Amino acid sequence: MVFIFNVNFPERRFVKQALQSFFGMGPNTCSRVMARFHLHDTARVGELGQSQILELNAALDGMKIENDLRRQVLQDIQRLRDTGTYRGRRHAMGLPVRGQNTRNQIKTATKQNRVERKL
């Protein structure tokens, strides 16, 4: 088992999948980080050396991912609510925020609006 950013990953897991499991690390960001450390797409976590793991942890520590990013998203939504913008009011009511129709399709859009962002 290898620790990357305080998360325990099995050695057979791909590095790309391990990085993308963090909140805020999509395919593009993950590819940039892997290219920076000269890792190929099929590299496994067990193949990384101790120095590579330390450098990777240092790089991830400097990025805004996981709890820092979640907190920022919540603060942005709260700022929209406090200023009374249209988007803020839609967030507060649990309605679609990005212009979706509210007739038949409201269930899907409402579910998307409620995902882990309610205060």
N, C-alpha and C positions, 0 to 999 in steps of 0.2 A: 504494500500500500504506500502511495506517495501523496504527500500533502502539497497542494497548490492553493495558495491564498486561504489557508486554514480549512480546506475541504479535503477529505480523504478520498482518493480515486484509486481504483484497482489498476494494476500495472498493465493489463491488456487493453485498457481503454485508449482510444485515439486522443491525441492532444487537442485536436480541433473540436471534438465533441466535449471534452472536459472544459475547454475555455468557453464554449457556447452555452454551457449549462449555467453560467453566471448571468444575472440580470443585467442587461445593458451591453452584453457582448454578442453582437450579431455576426453574420458571416463575413461582412466586410472588415469589421474591426478585428475579428479573429484572424483573418488572412493577413492584415497589416502587422499584427503582433507576431505571428508566426514567421513572416518574411523578415522582420527585424532581427529575429534570433536564428535565422537560417534553418528553420524546421520545415520539412516537407509535409504534405497533407496526410500521409499514412504513418507518420511518426506516432509511436505509442508512448504513454506516460512512463512505462518501465524503462524505456530506452534513454530517457533524459539523464544527464549527469547531475551531480549535486550542484555544481556551479550554474548550470543552465536553469535548474529549478529556483535557485536563489535569485538569479537575474530576472526570471519570469515573475517571481513574487514581488520583486522590487518594482518592476514595470506595472504590474496590476495594482500595486499599492498607490502608485501615482495617478491612476485613472479613477474616474468617478463611476464606480459600478456598485452593484448590490445595494446596501442600505443607504449609502450616500445618494445614489440616483433615485431610489424610491422616495427618500425624504424630499429631494428637490422637486419631483413630480407632484407630491402632495402639497408642497409650498406653492408651486405655480398654480395649482387648482384653487387653493385657498386664496391666493392673491386675486385671481379672477372673480371669485365669489365676493371678496371684500370690496372690490372696485365696482361691483354691480354690472359687469359686462354681460352681454347676451350669452356668451359661452359659460360664464360663471353661474348664471341663473339656470341654464340647461343642466349643468353638472349638479346643482343643488336639487333640482326636481327629479333627477334621474332619467332625463329624456335624452334623445340623440343629440349630440353636440355638433357633428360635422355635416349637417344639412340633409340627413336621411329623412325619408318620408315618415310620417307618424300615423299612417292609416293601418295598413295590414302588416307592415314590416317592423313595427315598433318593438316587438318582443326581442328580436335579435339585437337591435341597436341599443335597447335599454340594458340588456345583459352586458354588452360591451362597455357601456358607460359605468356600470356598477362594479367592475372587476377591481378589487383591492385599492380603490381610490376614494372610497367614502371615508369621511372623517368621523 
